[in-house]
Amino acid sequence: MAVNLFDLAYELEKGLRQSDDYMNLKKLYDEVNNDQEASNIFANFREVQMRLQEKQMSGQEITEEEVQQAQKTVALVQQHEKISKLMEAEQRMGMTIADLNKIIMKPLEEMYGNVAE
């Protein structure tokens, strides 16, 4: 009997939404967004991050001034308790998703061999 992979994927999504890591991430995200100061600092941090990534991906040089601005923004983010907790939760969620991806890719790795090694 064939398995509908999309049904399994939607079940996984539902499970992810019900997981402790996701619910904690959502709670912390809401706390940051409901705090005007934290929300502004976090939005600025994300903007600086995206701008630097875009420059890097397009091969543009990142100036010393931009590096210093990014470092100041990171320092602000790390000093803000709500934002640093949110970022820790984002990291945990990212690790969970990476682990899930490894599990999902296992059949292909077994068939083709692990090319990363």
N, C-alpha and C positions, 0 to 999 in steps of 0.2 A: 504494500500500500504506500502510495506517494505521500510525502509530508509537504504541507503548505508552509514554506519558509516564512512567508509574510505574516501568517497567523502567529508563528513562533516569535517573530520579531516584535509584533505588537504586544504579545504577552511579556516579552522581555522589557519593552518600554514601560508597560504597566507596573511590572515589578520594580523597575528602576525608580519610578515615581513614588512607590510605596516604601522604598528603602530608607533606612535611618540616615545614610549619607546624603541622599537627595533632600529629604525633609529638613535636615539641619542646614544644608546649603540654601534652600529656599527661605528658611527663617532668617538666616544671616543676611541674605540678599535683600529681603524686605526691610530688615533693620537698617541697613546702609541707605536704602532708598528713602526711608522715612525720616532720616536724619539729614537735614539740609547741608550741613557742613561736610559730613561724610560723603554724601551723594556728589557734591561738587568736587571734592578731592578725588573721588573714585572716577568720575566722568573725565576729569582732566588727565588722570593717569592713563585711562584707556585711550584717550585721544592722542596723547604723546606716544604711547606704545604703538598704536596703529600707524601714525605718521612715520615713525622710524622704520617699522616693518615695510611700509610701502616704498620708502626710499631705498631700503636695503634690497628689496625684491626687484626694483627697477634699476639697480646698479648705481644709484646716485650716492655720492659721498655724504657721510654724516659728519656734520661740523662739530668742532670741539664745544661750541656753545650749546648745540643740541644735546650732546652727551652730558654736559653739566646740568642742563635743564631736566633731562631724564633722571639723573642721579638725585636731584633735589625732589623731584616728584616721587621717586621710589622711597626716599627718606620720609617724606610726609605720609605716604601710605603705610609704611612699616610702623610709624609712630602712632597711627590711629588704630585703637584697639578693635573697633568694629570691622574696619577694612582688613586688617591683618588676619582676623579670625575668618572672614569671608574668603580671603585668598588661600588660607590653609585648607578650608573646606573645598574650594575649587580644585586644589591639588589632589586631595583625596578622591574626589569624584573623577578627576582625570585619570588617576591611577586605576580606579575601578573599571573605567571604560577601556583603558589600555589592556587590562587583564581579560576583560570580556572579548576584546578583539583577538587576543592571542588564542583564546578558546575557539572562537569562530573560525579562525584561519588554520587551525590544527589539521583538518582533513587535507587541505591543499599542501601544507608543509610536509605532511607524511607522504603524499603522492609525489611531490616534486623534490623533496628534500629541502632542508633549511638552507636557503641561499645566503642568508645573513652570516652564517658561520664561516 
